[in-house]
Amino acid sequence: MEFYKGMNFWDTDGEELSPPLTDLIIQKAEKELGIKLPHSYIELLKEKNGGSLNYPDFFIGQDKERTSMDYMDGIDFEGVERGIGILKSAKWTKKQCLSEGLIVLWTDIHTWIVLDYRNKVEKPSVVYFYEDYLSEDMQWKSVEIAPDFDTFLSKLFRGSTLNPKNLKPSYGRKKN
């Protein structure tokens, strides 16, 4: 298992390069959203404005359940459709009856990874929302993944969590 340490965040194999992200685009996005984006998120978007990740996995909850997000949204551009994009966060979260103040980094509609600005904080936490299918009315539940975006980045990893030395040999195969 290899944790993200500040290099090679984006998977660029076979993907189109996104248009360059300028300070003006970032300022417009922050003004439209009414928030200040985390500095480390902006720096990642300056490398590539959203896309597939080299470090897609992380653990959530007390049980340390392995979860992944295969991409992270960037800032939408006029006339360019790139998935949901953070500027469409309010529209999509409202449609799903989620709270205001959530900036969507990734979703598959049933689960969401967001920057949580509900308390109008300068450093938003990163929260995982999921539909609770066990409740009668399928309420949304949430788990904080990290208290801020930098901590979230440090929790991202790739690779197996299994130690091959701890695995038992298969049936019918002799261990050498």
C-alpha positions in Angstrom: 0.0 0.0 0.0 1.4 3.4 -1.1 0.1 6.6 0.4 -0.1 9.9 -1.5 2.9 12.1 -0.6 2.5 15.1 -2.9 3.6 13.7 -6.2 1.7 12.2 -9.2 -1.8 12.8 -7.8 -3.5 12.7 -11.2 -3.7 9.7 -13.5 -3.0 11.1 -16.9 -2.9 7.9 -19.0 -5.2 8.2 -22.0 -7.0 11.2 -20.7 -7.4 14.5 -22.5 -5.7 17.4 -20.8 -8.1 19.9 -19.3 -7.9 23.6 -20.2 -5.4 25.6 -18.1 -6.9 26.8 -14.8 -6.2 30.4 -14.1 -6.3 32.5 -11.0 -9.2 34.4 -12.5 -11.3 31.2 -13.0 -10.5 30.2 -9.4 -11.6 33.6 -8.1 -14.8 33.5 -10.2 -15.6 30.0 -8.9 -15.0 31.0 -5.3 -17.2 34.1 -5.7 -20.0 32.1 -7.3 -19.8 29.4 -4.6 -19.4 32.0 -1.8 -16.5 30.1 -0.2 -12.7 30.0 -0.2 -11.3 26.7 -1.7 -8.5 24.9 0.2 -5.1 25.9 -1.1 -4.0 22.3 -1.7 -7.1 21.6 -3.8 -6.4 24.7 -5.9 -2.8 23.6 -6.4 -4.0 20.2 -7.6 -6.4 21.8 -10.0 -3.6 23.9 -11.5 -1.9 20.7 -12.4 -5.1 19.2 -13.9 -8.6 20.5 -13.6 -10.2 17.3 -12.3 -9.9 13.7 -13.5 -8.8 10.2 -12.6 -6.7 9.7 -9.5 -3.5 7.7 -9.0 -4.4 7.4 -5.3 -8.1 6.6 -5.3 -8.5 4.6 -2.0 -9.1 5.7 1.6 -10.6 4.3 4.8 -13.8 5.6 6.5 -15.5 5.1 9.8 -14.4 3.3 13.0 -14.4 0.0 11.1 -11.8 1.4 8.6 -13.9 0.3 5.6 -11.9 0.7 2.4 -13.6 3.0 0.0 -12.5 4.6 -3.2 -13.2 7.5 -5.6 -11.8 7.0 -9.0 -11.9 10.7 -10.0 -12.1 14.1 -8.4 -14.1 17.0 -9.9 -12.6 20.3 -10.8 -14.0 23.7 -11.7 -16.5 23.7 -14.6 -15.8 25.8 -17.6 -18.4 27.6 -19.7 -19.6 25.3 -22.5 -17.6 22.3 -21.3 -19.4 19.3 -19.7 -17.0 17.5 -17.3 -19.3 15.5 -15.1 -20.8 17.4 -12.2 -18.1 19.9 -11.5 -18.0 21.8 -8.3 -20.0 24.8 -9.7 -23.0 22.4 -10.0 -22.7 21.2 -6.4 -25.7 23.2 -5.1 -27.9 22.0 -8.0 -27.0 18.3 -7.4 -27.1 18.3 -3.6 -30.5 20.1 -3.7 -31.8 17.5 -6.1 -30.7 14.7 -3.7 -32.1 16.6 -0.6 -28.7 17.1 0.9 -27.7 20.1 2.9 -26.6 23.5 1.5 -22.9 24.3 1.8 -21.6 21.1 0.4 -19.0 21.2 -2.5 -19.1 17.9 -4.4 -15.7 16.4 -5.1 -17.0 13.0 -6.3 -20.3 11.2 -6.5 -22.0 8.1 -7.9 -25.4 9.6 -6.8 -25.8 7.1 -3.9 -22.6 8.2 -2.2 -20.9 11.6 -2.1 -17.5 12.9 -1.1 -17.8 16.6 -0.3 -16.0 19.6 1.2 -18.3 20.6 4.1 -18.9 24.3 4.3 -22.2 24.0 6.2 -20.8 25.8 9.3 -19.2 28.6 7.1 -15.7 27.5 8.1 -12.6 28.6 6.3 -11.1 25.1 6.4 -13.9 22.7 5.4 -13.9 19.1 6.5 -14.1 16.2 4.0 -17.3 14.2 4.5 -18.6 11.0 3.0 -22.4 10.9 2.6 -24.3 7.7 1.8 -27.9 6.5 1.5 -28.9 4.4 4.4 -30.8 1.6 2.9 -31.6 0.1 6.3 -33.8 3.0 7.4 -37.4 3.0 6.2 -37.1 6.4 4.5 -33.6 5.8 3.1 -32.1 8.8 5.0 -28.7 10.2 4.2 -26.0 9.4 6.7 -22.5 10.9 6.8 -19.1 10.1 8.2 -16.2 12.7 8.4 -13.3 11.3 6.5 -10.9 14.1 7.5 -11.0 17.4 9.4 -9.6 19.3 6.4 -8.5 18.7 2.8 -4.8 18.3 3.5 -5.5 15.6 6.0 -7.8 13.9 3.5 -4.9 13.9 0.9 -2.6 12.2 3.4 -5.2 9.4 3.8 -5.4 8.6 0.1 -3.5 5.4 -1.1 -3.2 2.9 -3.8 -2.4 -0.7 -3.8 -3.3 -3.7 -1.8 -3.9 -3.6 1.9 -3.1 -7.4 2.1 0.3 -8.5 3.2 1.2 -11.5 1.0 3.3 -13.0 3.9 0.1 -13.3 6.0 -1.9 -15.1 3.3 -2.4 -18.8 3.7 -1.5 -21.0 0.7 -4.4 -22.2 -1.5 -5.9 -25.6 -1.0 -4.1 -28.3 -3.0 -0.9 -26.2 -3.3 2.1 -26.9 -1.3 3.8 -24.1 0.5 7.5 -23.9 -0.4 
